[in-house]
Amino acid sequence: MVISAALLILPKYIFNKEKVANNGGTDQTKTTIIPTAFPLDVAMTEELKTQATKEFDFAFSKAKEWKDDALFFGVVAKYKDGISVENGKNTYIFASPSLATYYWTLTINQSKNENGEHDYERVIYYRDDYFLPATAAVVPIAYWKLNYIDALQKADDLGGKDIRAQGKKYDVNVLLSAQEGEYLAWSVEYLVDGKSVFTNSANAFNGEAAQ
């Protein structure tokens, strides 16, 4: 499901009213306007969508350098202290049937460095120590149509913007993964002070609510 560009352009606001005392000692109502439009503009979202495709190809090629039989197990986009390119990192997750004890990951910054490139790092984890559940399955790439920006926009429109409007620092995790016996899906989670405050799941093929 593609979120209409109008949702990114039209101003959205939440009005918070608070009482303040004027010079005469009576109460006045002061209105604070908090914008809730999606933090990434149209041009940036389109750039990130194109970039995501290139990132995946790059990550897969590097995974194949690690092990020829590397298989794709998921990707997680993380935002720390708000949604912005400067705060965003994407981690691509792979595993090898011939080295089944480990996950091999490549994490790449959404922002560019001073040379106009995206910094990245590769890390290997014991599968038992990683956050993916034991039921995680190989991602069926043919059913992966919705990218992480589409999933994030959908979740933000359905409730994430209300979290942002509170004016607190927040984190966001956007995870694509396949579970045994379930549809391939994106899971989007908003956290405040490390606690989950809003989640949304969407089918990675058609954008409908995951079942």
Summary of the structure (lengths in Angstrom):
residues: 211
radius of gyration: 19.9
end to end distance: 15.6
largest distance: 78.1
contacts: 604
relative contact order: 0.15
helix: 26%
strand: 39%
